[in-house]
Amino acid sequence: MAVLRVLGIMGSPRPGGNTDLLLDAALKGAEGQGARVEKVMVDRLNISPCREHYGCLDDGLCVIRDDMDALYPRLLESDCVLVASPIFFYGLTAQLKALIDRCQALWARKHVLKQSWPGAGRKGAFLGVGASTGGQLFDGSITTVRYFFKTIGVEYSGELLVRGVDRQGDVLRHPSALPDAFELGARLARRDPAGGLTETGPTGQSRGGKESMTHHLEKSARALETALQMEAEGKKFYLEAAARGGTPVLVKFFQRLAADEDQHAARAREIYDAIKASQGWPEKETTFKHATTLKSVLDEAFEDMDADPAKPSEAELEAFKNAMAMEDRSYTFDKARLEEAGSTHEKSFYKALTGEERMHYLALLDSYEYLSNPQGWFSRTERWGLDG
Ligand SMILES: Cc1cc2nc3c(=O)[nH]c(=O)nc-3n(C[C@H](O)[C@H](O)[C@H](O)COP(=O)(O)O)c2cc1C
């Protein structure tokens, strides 16, 4: 089967901002399903607004020569298109709107020149972010994106609308946005009918209604696929952080975290295989064993630290911040699964997993505080409440 091509259109002028982070998560989700993803940073392209020359009415080609030349074929050939934009004055950004307006040439091909292009069954989704929480915040943009998709022959198959994020990186602190984006990207790329391409709300909650047992198990299996993907990414991240070397305690700490991710993945894989073999969710409690607790790894290392510990590098501190964000994303994803869990054993799995993710997060936070401010850290008497 041909590899699915997913095109992500990043409409914000702020690289590394909320839209960018959200789109990256969705593209990662798609990538995890084996799709080939490409991200286009619209603000970096030279795209003129439409000038109404109307040359396109004659031959379907825009008379303006700029970066749209290279983009038209990608818009028509991609199997999935993800449009991501912040809300600027209740609409899409001007950069993205210029790109969309230039698709009038494609509209002319379709509606005036009656041309067609291959691509039935192509899917698209909209990712929007905005600072306010108003109910109508995304209405105008949704209409524009829907009409854009219709013009390029893509079905509007899902959306993720995140309110209340404003400053750069606010979306990292949102309780569910990134896992939801990851899941949306994964669903978009999966294409199985049960996976569907339904609307995704910002809360990640299911949309209610009674589910059949089979449907619930299918959903559980898909959630486990995402969880497995997250665990694999976590392990890779920690092993890479450990392989970079540096402060020995941190290397040991990251190796320990990687081993934990392995343990979680092994249990998730066991359950996944049982569901796939039509055995249902295994009737077994989930607990995770710890050869050494995270606390003892750190205690051992910090015990002899004097008032002048080796200063960690910026890269090490950055790795801690990224690791915390990663643990938080997994926690949010698995917490939502815990709330939706059907059986006691499913609950037990997600309870154990979220417990671990919280523990990792707190251990990382504690270490980060220690590394960035050892004096302040030592002055606190009570350090941990994690492993008890
Ligand atoms: C020019 C401009 C206009 C904006 N207009 C709105 C608006 O109408 N409603 C809103 O909720 N937020 C508005 N915002 C805030 C952005 O949507 C918000 O900061 C968003 O998180 C930025 O996403 P980014 O980090 O991906 O660029 C505006 C921001 C700018 C710079």
The ligand as an ORCA input file, in Angstrom:
! r2SCAN-3c Opt
* xyz 0 1
  C      -2.844     40.359     15.259
  C      -3.427     39.484     16.316
  C      -4.795     39.347     16.408
  C      -5.374     38.491     17.334
  N      -6.725     38.366     17.393
  C      -7.289     37.509     18.263
  C      -8.702     37.342     18.328
  O      -9.462     37.945     17.576
  N      -9.196     36.506     19.231
  C      -8.394     35.787     20.089
  O      -8.912     35.036     20.902
  N      -7.049     35.915     20.029
  C      -6.479     36.751     19.145
  N      -5.123     36.874     19.093
  C      -4.264     36.033     19.977
  C      -3.729     34.788     19.271
  O      -4.737     34.056     18.637
  C      -3.033     33.924     20.311
  O      -2.000     34.644     20.920
  C      -2.497     32.627     19.777
  O      -2.165     31.761     20.843
  C      -1.227     32.845     18.953
  O      -0.837     31.601     18.424
  P       0.651     31.312     17.896
  O       1.520     31.207     19.105
  O       0.547     30.028     17.178
  O       1.007     32.403     16.961
  C      -4.529     37.751     18.202
  C      -3.142     37.913     18.128
  C      -2.594     38.764     17.205
  C      -1.093     38.907     17.127
*
